[in-house]
Amino acid sequence: MAAIEELHSSIPQPSSKEKVFPLTDSMMEKGLGRFGWLEFVQWILVSFAMFFDAQQAFVAIYTDDYPTWHCTNSTMCNSDSNICDIPKSSWSWDGPSHKTVISQWSLECASSFITGLPQSSFFIGCLFGSFLLATLADTSLGRKNTLVMSCLSMSIVSILVVFSTNIWIYSAFKFLIGFLRSSIGTCVLVLLTEKVSTEWRFTVGIVVYICFTFGYMSLAGIAYVNRFNSWRLVYVWSSVPAICYSVLAYIFVTESPRWLLMQGRHKEAMAMLTGVSSLESGNDLTVGLIEAPVNKQKASVFQLYSSIAELFGRGWALKRMLAVMVLGIGTGMVYFGLPLAVGNLGFDIYLAVVFSGLMEIPSCVATYFLENRRRKPSILVFAVASGLSCIMCVVVGSGIEEIRVGLAMASFFCACIAYNVFLLYIIELFPTSVRNTTTSLVRQAIVFGNVFTPFLISAGRKNDFFSYGVFGIVIILSCFTLLILPETRGLALWDTMDQQEKKDNMSV
């Protein structure tokens, strides 16, 4: 109750003829500034959704891999033979024929379009999902319910994918998985950053990235245990725990207090801000004084997507949105493309994933130390460094494998830092009323760039320029958009477009 009294005392008490006072930023910061075991558990619960999100994003590294093979007839086959130019009876896969979708459905000689179609379908699904599901978290469903719904439905479809009988049905399931998981990353990041004060904003972002990293690295263990089994078991092993997590998240995760205030649900928001589960009737005056901007939405389709109209109805917001979307295409293509391309390095695929994952851990630490640094220079330096390392991979070629692997790891390390800072940067660029929508649209742009990544990786098996070369050029060119974006270091989060616009005008 002391917390209630402290927050209550910070609010000017009006007379009966006075209007209610708005919830100021200092009041919000005070309410969100606590950190205890309950807050810590919330961080972990929400962040852990990224563990399962990472598994679905990168599971294709193993399930869609091009397996190694060996000759069974030395007179018709040798190590330099093209598998498509020799009889099927003269060679065999090194492992079971059902190890990956390539070997099970005899796609060894299929075009880059066919072999890249499943993962490309996954990203196309993410693209559509980001558009259709984005504003639900800003309007009717809220951050928590959208997160739980996405994680649960994604996991169920991921289990159903084991019933695929050909590459086309498999690609259709991958599309659905991508569609349903599209809101997870956005909801996790927005929900966590809206539940903490400015002081903790970067820290919770690091927790999210670490969970995503562990999910990515866990795939190596799951795939290694099932290296002699069907690719279908990899999906089962990664989906069942995610279903259990979704149930726990629905029971224990709490909603964003900022979103609750925007919806006019003041009593629930105040209960969270003061650290208690409910308010006594004697504190109803406190609730009445917390008059935040209300953004009540009805169930019509047009009103559900009103946040998009609000966003694009202002010139400064449209300009800012387009700039971060272009920047997202460049950073996202390298961040997601390099892990998916580890099979092209000619290195052990299990160790390659572990090494890539290990690069993410120091990148999270480096991101933490960039908390008090300016956002724009941080993104620029590491994005350019990542692009140059990608280009050097092409220059070195396949002749010196160790150097090429080192350059790929260095590029991924820099891309991780740039991507981490970038995701936190876009959270700070837009107000609460459209934050989930804008974050989703940026992730949609990231996904759009990655729709072409599987085809580039497939073509890159013959020529590194189509994968590493293109990655490097795109991320460097995308950095030019930083010239028209504002700096956000140390700024508080705003709730409405008018507040954001007023603050930006004052900063000019």
N, C-alpha and C positions, 0 to 999 in steps of 0.2 A: 504493500500500500504506500510505502514511502516513495516508490517510483511514480505512482499516480500523483501524489501530492506535489512532488518536485516538478513534474510536467505541468500540472495544473497551475502551480504558482508562477510559472514562466509566461502564462497567458494573461494579458490584461483583462480585468474583470469589467464588463460593460454594465451600465445601468439598464433598466427595463426599456428605455427609449432609444438605446444605442443599438447599432447593427452588430452582428456577430463579427468576430475578427477572423481573418484567414489564417490558416496554418502556415507560419513562416518557415523559411528554409532552416533557420537556427533551431526551431522547435522540432522539425523533422530530423535534423542531424542528431539532436539530443536523444530523441526516441530510438533512433537506429544505432546509436553509438555503443550500446552495450555489447559485451561479448562474454558468454559463459558456455556451459556445457550444452544447453539447449540450442544455442546459436550454432555451436560447433557441429552438433548432430544434424541440424538442418543443412549446413554446408555440405557435409558428406553425403547425406541422403540425396540431395538435389544433384550434386556433382556426379554421383555414381551413374547417373543415366548416360553420361558421356562414355563410360566404360563400354556399355553395350552398343552405343552409337558408333564408336570406333571399330568395333568388331564387324558390324554390318558394312561399314564404309570400305574396309580393307580385306574382307574375307576372300575376295576374288584373287588376291595374291596367290592363294593356295588352291582354291576350287577351280579357278580358270587358268591355271598355270600350264605352260607347254612342257610336258615331262621329258626327261632324258630317255634315250633309247640306245640299243646296241645291236650289232650285226649277229645274225644266226647262221648266215651262209657267207663265208669269207670269199668265195669265188664271185659272188654277185654284189657284194657290199663291202665297204671299208669306212673308216672314220670320217673321210672327206665326202662321202656320198650324200646326195640330196635325197631325203627320205621320200620325196614325191616322184623321184625318177627310178626307183628300184622296186621290185616286186614286194608285196606285203609279206610274203613267206620268207624273205631274206633278212628281216629285222624284227625286233620285238621291244616293247617298252621295258624299262628297267624295273618298274614296279607293277602292281596290278593294273589291268586295263581300265578299271573303274576308279582310279585314283583321282582324276580330274575330269571335267566335262570335255576337255580336248581329246583325251584318250578314250573315254567311254563312248562318245558319239563320233569317233573317227574324223576329227576336225583338223588333223595334222597338216593337211594340204589346203585347208579352207582359206579364203581371202581374209585380209585384215579387217574387213567390214564384219564378217561373220564372227570371227574370234573376239572382236572388240564389242560386239553388239550387246551381250548381257550387261557388262559394266556401264556401257554407254546408256542402256535402258534404265539402269539404276539412277544415273545422274539426271536423265530426262524426267524420271519420276520425281526426283527431288525438286526439279525445276517447277513442275506443275504443282507439287505439294506446297512449295514455298509461297506460291501465288494464291492458291485456294485456301490454305489453312493459316496463312500468316496473321490476318487481322482477327481471327477468332480469339487469339490470346489477348488482343487489345480490347475486344468488345465482349461477346457473350460468354465465352468459356473461362477466360482468365488464364494466367500463366500456368498454374498448377494442373488444372484439368486438361489443358491442351497437352502438357508434357506427359501425363499419365496415359492419356488416350493414344498418343503417338507411339510411346514405348511399348505398350501392350499390343496394339494392333500390328506394329512392325514385327514383334517377336512371334506372333501367331502365324503370320504369313511366311516368316522365315522358316518355320517348321514345315509348312505346307509345300515349300519349294522342293522338298525331297521327292515329291510325286511327279516331278517333271520327267517327261519321256523324250524330249528333244530340245534343241537349242532355242526354238521359238517359244515353247511353253516356259522354258527356264527364263528367257529374257522377259516374258510377260510378268512372271513372278518377281523378277528383279525390279521391274518398273514399279510394281505395287509396294515393294519394300522401300524403295527410294521415296515414293510418294508419302508413305505413312511416317517415315522417320525424319522428314524434312523439317519439322518444327522442333525437334529435340534440342539441338545445339542452341538455337535461338532462345527457346524458353528457359533453358538452364542458365545461360549467361544473363539474360534480362532479369529473371526471377531472383538470382543471387545478388546482382548488383543493386537491385531496387530494395533489397532487404537489409542493406548495410549502409553505413555512413561513408562519406568520401574517403575517410581514413583507411577503410578496409576494402575499398573497391578493387584495387589492384591485387590484393591478397586473395580474394575469392576467385578472381580470374585465374590465378596460378593454380588453385585447387582444381578448377575445371580442367585446365590443360594437363595436369598430372594424371587425373582420372582417365582422360582421353588417351594419354600415352600408355598407361597400364593396360587399357583395353586393346590397343594396337599390339603391344608386346605379347599379350596373352594368347594371341592368335598363333604365334610360333609354337607355344607349348601344346595348344589344342591340335594343331596340324601335325606336329611331330608325333604325338601319341597315336594319331590316326593315320600315320604315313603309309600303313599297309591296308588301310580300310578305304571305303568309298568316301568321296567328297561330301556326300549327303550327311554323314555323321558330324562333320565340322559345323554344319548349320544347326544340327540338333543340339550339340554341346554349347553353342553360343546363344541359343534361343531360350531354352528352358529356364536358366537362371534369370534371364531378363523378364520373363513372365512373373516369377516370384518377386522380383524387385518392384514391378509395377504395382502389385498388390500392397506392398509395404509403403511405397511412396504415396499411394492414394490415402492410406490410413494416417500417416505421420507427417507428411509434408504440409506446410502452411502456405497460404497465398501471399502475394506481394501486398504490403500495406499501402504502397503508392497506388496500385491498381484498385484496391478496395476504396480508397478515398475518391478516385476518379469516377467510380461507379456509385458514389453516394452512400456506401456501406460504412459509415463513420464508426459505428460501434465496434465492428469487427476490427477495423484498422486501429482504433485506439487501444483495444485489448492487446494487439500485437506490439504496438509502440511502447506500451507501459509494462510489457512482459507478464501479463496475467491473462488467464483464459476467458474471463468475463468481467464486466464492470457492475458494481453495485448500483442500485438506483440512486444513491446519493451522489454519484458521479455523473449523472446524466447531464448536468450543466456543462461539465468538461467536454462531453461528447458534442453538445450543441454548439460549443464555441469553435469546434474544429470544422470550419466551413471551407472545405477544399473545393477546387473546381470540379463540378460534377459532369461526367460524360456518359449519361445514361443512354444505353442503346437498346432499341427494340429488335424484334426478331426478323425484320424484313431484310432481304438480300442487300438492298441498297444501303441500309443503315449499318449492316454488319461490315461493309467495306467503306464506310464513311471516312475512316482514318487515311485511306489512300487519297480520297478527294481532298481532304484537309492538307495532306502533305504536298500534293502536286498543285494545289491552288495558290501557292506562294512561290514567287520567283526565286528567292534565296534558298528555299528548301529544295526546289527542283534542281537547281544548279549544284547544290551540295550533294544531293542524292546521286545524280549522274556521275559526279566525280568519284565518290567512294565506290560506286559499282564498278567503274573501270579499274580502279585500284584493286578491288577485290578479285577481279578476273585474273590479274597478273599474279598476285600473291597466292591465291587459292590454287591456281594451276600448278605451281611448283610444290606447294605444301601437300597436295593430294597426289600429284603426278609422280613425284620422286619415289615415294614408297611403293606405288603400284608398278614402277619400272625397275625394281630391284632385280627382277628375273633377267633383265637384259645385261646385267653386269658380269654374268658368267661366274658368279660367286655362289656359295652355298646359300640357298634361299631362306633357310631357317636362321642362320647366323646373320644374314643381311638384314632381316626384319628386326632381330634383336639389336644389332648395331644402330639401325635407324631409330629405334625406340630409345636407345640409350642417349642418342643425340638430343632427344626432346627433353630429357631431364635437366641437363645443364642449360638448355635454352629457357626452361621455365625459371631456373634460378637467375639467369641473366635478365629475363623479363621483370622479375621481382625488383632487381636493382635499378631498373629503368623507370620505376614508379615516379620518381621525382624529376625525371628528365623530360624534355619536350617530346611530344608524340611524333611530330612530323620528321624531324631529323633522325629519330630512332628508326622509324619505318624506312626512310630513304637509305640510310647507311647499310642496313642489313639486307634489304631487298636487292640493292645493286650488287652487294657482295655475293649474294646467292646466285644472281644472274650470271655474274662473271665466272663463278665456279662451274656452273652448268656449261657455259661455252667452252671452258677449259677441258671439260670431259670429252667434248667432241674433238678438240685439238689434239689431245693426248691419244685418243683412239683406244682400241682394244689391245694394243701391243703391250702396254705396261698396266696390268690389271690392278696391282696394288695402288698405284697412283690414282687411277680412275675411280676406284672405290673410295679412296680418301677424299677426292674432290667431290664426289657425290654426297658423302656424309657431311662435308663442310657446307655444301650448298643447302642441304636439308636443315642443318643446324641454324644457318642464317635465315632461311625461309621460315622456320618455326618461330624465331624471335619476331621477325617482321609481321607474321600472321597473328601472333599472340597480342602484340601491341595494337595492331590494326583492329582486332575485334573489340578491344576495350575502347579504342578511339571512337568507333562508330556509336558505341553506347553513350558516349559523352557529347556527341554532335547533335542529338535530337532529344526532344522532351518525352515525358512519360506517355502522353496521349497517342504518340505514334512510334514509340521506341521499338516495340516488338515488330511492328510493321516494317519499319526502316531496316532493322537488323535482318529481318527475313528477306527483304528485297535485295540487300547486299549479299546475303548467302545465296540468294537465287542467281545473282550475277556470277558468284563463285562457281556455282554448279553449272551454269551455262558454259563457262570456260572449260569445265571438266567433262562436259559431254563429248568433246573431241579428244580428250586425253587418252582413252583406251585405244582409239584408232592410231594416234601418234605413237603410243607405246608399241603397238603391234607392228607398225611400219618401222619403228626404231630397232627392231630385232635385226634388220638388215643394214640400216644406216642410222647412226646415233644422232645425226642432225635433226631428224624428224621428231625425236623425243627431247633429248637434253638441249639441243641447239634452239629449238622453238621455245622451250621453257625459259631459257635464259633471256632471249630477246623480248619475250612478252612481259616478263616481270620488270625488266629495266624500263621499257617504254611506258608501262602503267604508272611509274613513279612520277611522271610529269604532272599528273592530276593533283599532286600535293601542293602545287603552286597556288591553287585557288581555294584551298581548304583552310579553315582557321585553326589556331592552336587551342587546345582544351586542357592543358595540364593544370591541375589544382582547382578546376571550376566545379561548382556544385551541379547536381542534376536538376533540371527544371521540369515542371509538370505539364505546361501548356505551350502551344505554339506562340501565343502572344508574349509569354514570359521569356521564351527563348529568343524571339525576335528583338524584344526590348533589350535584353542583356547583350546580344550581339551588336546592336546599334551603339550601345554605351561603350563597347570594347573597341569600336572602330576609331 
